[in-house]
Amino acid sequence: MNPSKTTLLGHFCHGIGSTPGGAESIRIGGGLKPPLCAAISPTPTWLRALLARHKISQCAAARLLGVDPRSVRRWVAGDRKMSPFVAAALREMLVNMRKGAKP
């Protein structure tokens, strides 16, 4: 993941690192969060529920992540697996947007 990418994902995710146990951690909004990837199993059902809960379209999610809308469609359809890292970043961005935080 390129943190300099001009997307919200690049804004929120300032870097990833490894904890002593080897699990990935992610810097979001300037703070190191616990291993988010281990906590999320991004299934198609999980992603559909996340998008519905935050009232966001697949195309809008693609724009937030800086990916092609076809990628999101493939994740939702179950044709491709969504990275736990990307899932954690998307969830964090949507939660922050809901709280009114500016991207």
Stockholm file with secondary structure:
# STOCKHOLM 1.0

chainA/1-103         MNPSKTTLLGHFCHGIGSTPGGAESIRIGGGLKPPLCAAISPTPTWLRALLARHKISQCAAARLLGVDPRSVRRWVAGDRKMSPFVAAALREMLVNMRKGAKP
#=GR chainA/1-103 SS CCTTSSSHHHHHEEEEEECTTSCEEEEETTEEESCHHHHCCCCHHHHHHHHHHTTCCHHHHHHHHTSCHHHHHHHHHTSSCCCHHHHHHHHHHHHHHHTTCCC
#=GC SS_cons         CCTTSSSHHHHHEEEEEECTTSCEEEEETTEEESCHHHHCCCCHHHHHHHHHHTTCCHHHHHHHHTSCHHHHHHHHHTSSCCCHHHHHHHHHHHHHHHTTCCC
//
